[in-house]
Amino acid sequence: MFISQFVAVARRVPLLLVALVWAADGHAAPAQTELYQQVVASPIRTDEDRSADAHRKPLEFLQFAEVRPGMQVLDIATGGGYTTQLLALAVGSHGTVWAQAEKSRPAFEKRLADHPQNNIVAVMRSFEDPVPDDVKNLDLITIILNYHDIAYMPVDRMKMNRRLYDALKPGGHLVVIDHLAKEGAGVTATKSLHRIEQTIVMNEIQQAGFRLEQESDFLRNPSDPRDQPFFKMNMPADNFALRFVKP
């Protein structure tokens, strides 16, 4: 059964920022950065979100994903909604964020109940077919800190990645961020350590037709020995960030 929320949203983000232009060099213009700062500072974000910001770096994430007002976005494995809400605040009232999950998440439902947002559409679908049938020509898809989970589930990842490719418009982006495993680990640490080798992710997604456009080190931590689950560490995990484009 699909879960949908259609109530008031991005009035907290000034409407004059909705018409911002993107810098010609592909970087966020100053006004766009100001929008991202307002998104991160939004009063509807939770105390838990703000605690997580130190290691998740939402401003840098929004910059790397090149999120803009009016975008049509799909967030895969939405979890508690940390990323979904950031995206929804950034795309504003003229954009939409579909939040995919395989089953109901009480934390996500509470987030929307506490602060309803009419540009978030929550859907329950399998990872192999995560895109609603009527959703096409997306600008952006995100898989944040969850590709490793999908990798140890009985999921045909090639089918999933092809479905994501088909749902994007030409020039649309897929952003994948995840916990880095040791070189050569492949998918062997996905369940035990909640980590995955970057090369595996790159190869699987490019096999679906995507082209790697950019890597970023804004979440890298060379001090991480990569031999523990991220939630057992007293330091931020070493995370890779990849942005793919549909040619």
C-alpha positions as CSV (number, residue, x, y, z in Angstrom):
1,M,0.0,0.0,0.0
2,F,1.4,3.4,-0.9
3,I,1.8,6.1,1.7
4,S,1.3,9.7,0.5
5,Q,1.5,13.0,2.2
6,F,0.0,16.0,0.7
7,V,0.2,18.9,3.1
8,A,2.0,22.3,3.2
9,V,5.8,22.5,2.6
10,A,8.5,24.8,1.5
11,R,7.0,28.1,2.6
12,R,9.9,28.1,5.0
13,V,12.3,28.6,2.1
14,P,11.9,32.1,0.6
15,L,10.1,32.0,-2.7
16,L,12.5,34.5,-4.3
17,L,15.2,31.8,-4.1
18,V,13.2,29.4,-6.2
19,A,14.2,31.3,-9.3
20,L,18.0,31.0,-8.7
21,V,20.3,30.3,-11.6
22,W,23.1,27.8,-11.6
23,A,26.6,29.1,-12.2
24,A,28.0,28.5,-15.7
25,D,30.9,26.4,-14.3
26,G,28.6,23.9,-12.7
27,H,29.2,25.1,-9.1
28,A,26.6,26.5,-6.8
29,A,26.1,30.3,-7.3
30,P,26.3,32.3,-4.1
31,A,22.5,32.6,-3.9
32,Q,22.2,28.8,-4.4
33,T,24.6,28.3,-1.5
34,E,22.5,30.6,0.6
35,L,19.5,28.5,-0.2
36,Y,21.3,25.4,0.9
37,Q,22.3,27.1,4.2
38,Q,18.7,28.0,4.8
39,V,17.7,24.4,4.1
40,V,20.2,23.0,6.6
41,A,19.1,25.6,9.2
42,S,15.3,24.9,8.7
43,P,13.5,24.7,12.0
44,I,11.5,21.7,10.9
45,R,14.7,19.5,11.0
46,T,15.1,17.5,14.1
47,D,17.7,17.6,16.9
48,E,18.9,14.2,15.7
49,D,19.4,15.6,12.2
50,R,21.5,18.4,13.5
51,S,23.6,15.9,15.6
52,A,24.2,13.9,12.4
53,D,25.1,16.9,10.3
54,A,28.7,16.9,11.7
55,H,29.5,13.7,9.9
56,R,26.9,13.7,7.1
57,K,27.7,17.3,5.9
58,P,24.4,18.2,4.4
59,L,25.6,21.5,2.8
60,E,28.3,19.7,0.9
61,F,25.9,16.9,0.0
62,L,23.4,19.4,-1.6
63,Q,26.2,21.1,-3.4
64,F,27.6,17.8,-4.8
65,A,24.1,16.6,-5.8
66,E,23.5,19.9,-7.5
67,V,20.0,20.1,-6.1
68,R,17.9,23.0,-7.5
69,P,14.4,24.4,-7.0
70,G,11.8,22.7,-9.1
71,M,13.6,19.4,-9.5
72,Q,11.9,16.0,-9.6
73,V,13.8,13.7,-7.3
74,L,13.7,10.0,-6.2
75,D,15.3,9.1,-2.9
76,I,16.0,5.3,-2.7
77,A,15.8,3.7,0.8
78,T,14.6,6.8,2.5
79,G,14.9,5.3,6.0
80,G,14.1,7.9,8.7
81,G,13.9,10.7,6.1
82,Y,17.1,12.7,6.8
83,T,18.0,13.0,3.2
84,T,14.4,13.1,1.8
85,Q,13.6,16.2,3.9
86,L,16.8,18.0,2.9
87,L,15.9,17.3,-0.8
88,A,12.3,18.4,-0.3
89,L,13.3,21.7,1.3
90,A,15.8,22.4,-1.5
91,V,13.6,21.6,-4.4
92,G,10.8,23.8,-2.9
93,S,7.1,23.9,-3.6
94,H,7.6,23.5,-7.4
95,G,9.6,20.3,-7.0
96,T,8.7,16.8,-5.8
97,V,10.6,14.1,-3.9
98,W,9.4,10.5,-4.0
99,A,10.7,8.7,-1.0
100,Q,11.0,4.9,-1.6
101,A,11.1,2.2,1.0
102,E,10.3,-1.5,0.9
103,K,8.2,-1.2,4.1
104,S,6.8,1.3,6.5
105,R,9.3,3.3,8.6
106,P,7.8,4.7,11.8
107,A,10.5,7.3,12.1
108,F,9.8,8.6,8.6
109,E,6.0,8.6,9.2
110,K,6.6,10.6,12.4
111,R,8.7,13.1,10.6
112,L,6.0,13.8,8.1
113,A,3.3,13.8,10.8
114,D,5.2,16.4,12.8
115,H,5.9,18.6,9.8
116,P,3.9,17.7,6.8
117,Q,5.4,18.6,3.4
118,N,3.2,18.5,0.3
119,N,6.2,17.9,-2.0
120,I,7.1,14.6,-0.4
121,V,5.4,11.5,-1.8
122,A,6.3,8.4,0.1
123,V,6.0,5.1,-1.8
124,M,6.5,1.5,-0.8
125,R,8.1,-0.5,-3.6
126,S,10.7,-3.1,-4.0
127,F,14.3,-2.2,-4.8
128,E,14.1,-4.1,-8.1
129,D,11.2,-1.9,-9.2
130,P,11.5,1.3,-7.0
131,V,10.0,3.8,-9.4
132,P,6.3,4.5,-9.5
133,D,4.8,3.7,-12.9
134,D,3.8,7.3,-13.6
135,V,7.1,8.8,-12.6
136,K,9.3,9.7,-15.6
137,N,12.1,12.1,-16.6
138,L,13.5,12.6,-13.1
139,D,16.2,15.1,-12.6
140,L,18.0,13.3,-9.7
141,I,18.0,10.0,-7.9
142,T,19.9,9.5,-4.6
143,I,21.0,6.3,-2.8
144,I,22.6,7.5,0.4
145,L,24.4,5.1,2.7
146,N,22.2,2.2,1.6
147,Y,23.7,0.6,-1.5
148,H,25.6,-1.8,0.8
149,D,22.3,-2.9,2.4
150,I,20.8,-3.6,-1.0
151,A,23.9,-5.6,-1.9
152,Y,23.3,-8.3,0.7
153,M,19.6,-8.5,0.0
154,P,18.1,-10.9,-2.6
155,V,17.9,-8.0,-5.1
156,D,18.8,-8.1,-8.7
157,R,20.9,-4.9,-8.7
158,M,21.3,-4.8,-12.4
159,K,17.5,-4.7,-12.8
160,M,17.3,-2.0,-10.2
161,N,20.0,0.1,-11.8
162,R,18.5,-0.2,-15.2
163,R,15.1,0.9,-13.8
164,L,16.8,3.9,-12.3
165,Y,18.5,4.7,-15.6
166,D,15.2,4.5,-17.5
167,A,13.5,6.8,-14.9
168,L,16.0,9.7,-15.4
169,K,15.8,12.2,-18.1
170,P,18.9,12.6,-20.3
171,G,21.5,14.6,-18.3
172,G,19.8,13.5,-15.1
173,H,22.0,12.4,-12.2
174,L,22.3,9.5,-9.8
175,V,24.2,10.2,-6.6
176,V,25.5,7.3,-4.5
177,I,27.2,7.7,-1.1
178,D,28.3,4.8,1.0
179,H,30.7,3.4,3.6
180,L,33.9,2.4,2.1
181,A,35.2,-1.2,2.5
182,K,38.8,-2.3,2.2
183,E,40.2,-2.7,-1.3
184,G,39.4,-6.2,-2.6
185,A,36.5,-6.7,-0.1
186,G,33.9,-6.6,-2.9
187,V,30.5,-7.2,-1.3
188,T,31.8,-9.5,1.5
189,A,31.6,-6.8,4.1
190,T,28.1,-5.5,3.2
191,K,26.2,-7.3,6.0
192,S,28.9,-7.7,8.6
193,L,30.5,-4.3,8.4
194,H,27.9,-2.3,6.5
195,R,30.5,-1.4,3.9
196,I,31.1,-1.9,0.2
197,E,34.0,-1.6,-2.1
198,Q,33.7,1.6,-4.3
199,T,34.8,-0.3,-7.4
200,I,31.9,-2.6,-7.2
201,V,29.4,0.2,-7.0
202,M,31.0,2.1,-9.9
203,N,31.1,-1.0,-12.1
204,E,27.5,-2.1,-11.4
205,I,26.1,1.3,-12.1
206,Q,28.1,2.0,-15.2
207,Q,27.0,-1.4,-16.6
208,A,23.5,-0.1,-16.5
209,G,24.5,2.7,-18.9
210,F,25.4,5.5,-16.5
211,R,28.7,7.5,-16.9
212,L,30.7,8.5,-13.8
213,E,30.7,12.3,-13.8
214,Q,32.4,13.2,-10.6
215,E,33.8,11.8,-7.3
216,S,34.1,13.8,-4.2
217,D,36.1,13.5,-1.0
218,F,33.9,15.6,1.3
219,L,33.0,12.5,3.3
220,R,36.4,10.8,3.2
221,N,38.2,10.0,6.5
222,P,41.7,8.4,5.9
223,S,41.9,7.6,9.6
224,D,39.1,5.0,9.4
225,P,40.7,1.5,9.4
226,R,37.5,0.2,7.6
227,D,37.4,-2.9,9.7
228,Q,34.4,-2.0,11.9
229,P,30.7,-1.1,11.3
230,F,30.3,2.7,11.2
231,F,28.0,2.6,14.2
232,K,30.7,1.0,16.4
233,M,33.3,3.7,15.7
234,N,34.2,6.8,17.6
235,M,35.0,8.7,14.4
236,P,33.2,9.3,11.1
237,A,33.4,6.5,8.7
238,D,35.3,6.8,5.4
239,N,32.6,7.3,2.8
240,F,32.8,7.7,-0.9
241,A,30.6,10.0,-2.9
242,L,29.9,9.3,-6.6
243,R,27.8,11.3,-9.1
244,F,26.7,9.5,-12.3
245,V,25.0,11.0,-15.3
246,K,22.6,9.5,-17.8
247,P,24.2,10.4,-21.2
